[in-house]
Amino acid sequence: MSSEELNSLAWNFFENVTNKASLEKAVAWAQESVKKNENYANTDTLANLYNKVGDKKNAKLWAEKSIALAKKSGEDSADTEKLLKSLTIQ
């Protein structure tokens, strides 16, 4: 599967799945997507998935990386910035 397909699958799980074991599979897909082609979209997916499975430390790390990539490529990172802010408050 391509980086984009893996990211799409992982994001679909983020939006629709609550089972932690299934979400951890989605984390692995997002990690693979990032390995193949690191970009704003898949690092944002990874940050959100880490947050959803309760791994706040990795969620924060990947949210920061995602925002930096968005700034480099001129993409809007408002949603990721909201995630980061929510992680910093806790």
Short mmCIF file of the C-alpha atoms (twelve columns), coordinates in Angstrom:
data_MODEL
# 
_entry.id   MODEL 
# 
loop_
_atom_site.group_PDB 
_atom_site.id 
_atom_site.type_symbol 
_atom_site.label_atom_id 
_atom_site.label_alt_id 
_atom_site.label_comp_id 
_atom_site.label_asym_id 
_atom_site.label_seq_id 
_atom_site.Cartn_x 
_atom_site.Cartn_y 
_atom_site.Cartn_z 
_atom_site.pdbx_PDB_model_num 
ATOM 1  C CA . MET A 1  0.000   0.000  0.000  1 
ATOM 2  C CA . SER A 2  1.124   3.542  -0.676 1 
ATOM 3  C CA . SER A 3  1.790   6.100  2.037  1 
ATOM 4  C CA . GLU A 4  -1.467  7.877  1.123  1 
ATOM 5  C CA . GLU A 5  -3.542  4.668  1.262  1 
ATOM 6  C CA . LEU A 6  -2.096  3.720  4.644  1 
ATOM 7  C CA . ASN A 7  -2.797  7.205  5.980  1 
ATOM 8  C CA . SER A 8  -6.355  7.151  4.647  1 
ATOM 9  C CA . LEU A 9  -7.023  3.785  6.284  1 
ATOM 10 C CA . ALA A 10 -5.495  4.927  9.588  1 
ATOM 11 C CA . TRP A 11 -7.539  8.176  9.559  1 
ATOM 12 C CA . ASN A 12 -10.724 6.220  8.843  1 
ATOM 13 C CA . PHE A 13 -10.039 4.134  11.960 1 
ATOM 14 C CA . PHE A 14 -9.320  7.299  13.973 1 
ATOM 15 C CA . GLU A 15 -12.707 8.714  12.991 1 
ATOM 16 C CA . ASN A 16 -14.806 5.550  13.334 1 
ATOM 17 C CA . VAL A 17 -13.211 3.023  15.710 1 
ATOM 18 C CA . THR A 18 -13.143 2.985  19.512 1 
ATOM 19 C CA . ASN A 19 -11.593 -0.451 20.152 1 
ATOM 20 C CA . LYS A 20 -8.058  0.123  21.461 1 
ATOM 21 C CA . ALA A 21 -6.536  -2.987 19.832 1 
ATOM 22 C CA . SER A 22 -7.896  -1.906 16.446 1 
ATOM 23 C CA . LEU A 23 -6.688  1.649  17.009 1 
ATOM 24 C CA . GLU A 24 -3.208  0.321  17.777 1 
ATOM 25 C CA . LYS A 25 -3.237  -1.390 14.358 1 
ATOM 26 C CA . ALA A 26 -4.109  1.997  12.876 1 
ATOM 27 C CA . VAL A 27 -1.123  3.518  14.714 1 
ATOM 28 C CA . ALA A 28 1.101   0.932  12.991 1 
ATOM 29 C CA . TRP A 29 -0.400  1.841  9.588  1 
ATOM 30 C CA . ALA A 30 0.173   5.538  10.246 1 
ATOM 31 C CA . GLN A 31 3.774   4.820  11.309 1 
ATOM 32 C CA . GLU A 32 4.322   2.894  8.073  1 
ATOM 33 C CA . SER A 33 2.809   5.771  6.084  1 
ATOM 34 C CA . VAL A 34 5.214   8.207  7.768  1 
ATOM 35 C CA . LYS A 35 8.184   5.897  7.048  1 
ATOM 36 C CA . LYS A 36 7.265   5.796  3.360  1 
ATOM 37 C CA . ASN A 37 6.670   9.543  2.927  1 
ATOM 38 C CA . GLU A 38 6.616   11.819 5.977  1 
ATOM 39 C CA . ASN A 39 4.239   14.759 5.479  1 
ATOM 40 C CA . TYR A 40 1.759   16.960 7.321  1 
ATOM 41 C CA . ALA A 41 -1.255  14.702 6.723  1 
ATOM 42 C CA . ASN A 42 0.210   11.463 8.028  1 
ATOM 43 C CA . THR A 43 2.062   13.000 10.976 1 
ATOM 44 C CA . ASP A 44 -1.230  14.677 11.973 1 
ATOM 45 C CA . THR A 45 -2.992  11.299 11.731 1 
ATOM 46 C CA . LEU A 46 -0.302  9.702  13.885 1 
ATOM 47 C CA . ALA A 47 -0.572  12.461 16.521 1 
ATOM 48 C CA . ASN A 48 -4.353  12.098 16.678 1 
ATOM 49 C CA . LEU A 49 -4.180  8.306  16.922 1 
ATOM 50 C CA . TYR A 50 -1.589  8.430  19.711 1 
ATOM 51 C CA . ASN A 51 -3.890  10.805 21.580 1 
ATOM 52 C CA . LYS A 52 -6.887  8.507  21.079 1 
ATOM 53 C CA . VAL A 53 -5.026  5.459  22.468 1 
ATOM 54 C CA . GLY A 54 -3.856  7.508  25.467 1 
ATOM 55 C CA . ASP A 55 -0.188  8.017  24.525 1 
ATOM 56 C CA . LYS A 56 -0.066  11.768 25.206 1 
ATOM 57 C CA . LYS A 57 3.747   11.980 25.044 1 
ATOM 58 C CA . ASN A 58 3.930   10.651 21.481 1 
ATOM 59 C CA . ALA A 59 0.804   12.601 20.516 1 
ATOM 60 C CA . LYS A 60 2.528   15.833 21.549 1 
ATOM 61 C CA . LEU A 61 5.787   14.927 19.804 1 
ATOM 62 C CA . TRP A 62 4.048   14.114 16.509 1 
ATOM 63 C CA . ALA A 63 1.714   17.126 16.720 1 
ATOM 64 C CA . GLU A 64 4.768   19.395 17.020 1 
ATOM 65 C CA . LYS A 65 6.453   17.657 14.079 1 
ATOM 66 C CA . SER A 66 3.243   17.865 12.033 1 
ATOM 67 C CA . ILE A 67 2.872   21.615 12.649 1 
ATOM 68 C CA . ALA A 68 6.498   22.191 11.598 1 
ATOM 69 C CA . LEU A 69 5.919   20.230 8.365  1 
ATOM 70 C CA . ALA A 70 2.717   22.198 7.669  1 
ATOM 71 C CA . LYS A 71 4.569   25.486 8.074  1 
ATOM 72 C CA . LYS A 72 7.278   24.314 5.655  1 
ATOM 73 C CA . SER A 73 4.748   23.291 3.014  1 
ATOM 74 C CA . GLY A 74 2.321   26.172 3.563  1 
ATOM 75 C CA . GLU A 75 -0.534  23.959 4.798  1 
ATOM 76 C CA . ASP A 76 -3.119  24.951 7.411  1 
ATOM 77 C CA . SER A 77 -2.280  23.297 10.727 1 
ATOM 78 C CA . ALA A 78 -5.082  24.837 12.839 1 
ATOM 79 C CA . ASP A 79 -6.593  21.461 13.784 1 
ATOM 80 C CA . THR A 80 -3.211  20.082 14.838 1 
ATOM 81 C CA . GLU A 81 -2.508  23.253 16.837 1 
ATOM 82 C CA . LYS A 82 -5.817  22.711 18.699 1 
ATOM 83 C CA . LEU A 83 -4.744  19.140 19.459 1 
ATOM 84 C CA . LEU A 84 -1.347  20.322 20.728 1 
ATOM 85 C CA . LYS A 85 -2.975  22.983 22.915 1 
ATOM 86 C CA . SER A 86 -5.308  20.375 24.444 1 
ATOM 87 C CA . LEU A 87 -2.323  18.117 25.172 1 
ATOM 88 C CA . THR A 88 -0.350  20.946 26.787 1 
ATOM 89 C CA . ILE A 89 -3.245  21.891 29.091 1 
ATOM 90 C CA . GLN A 90 -3.580  18.383 30.559 1 
# 
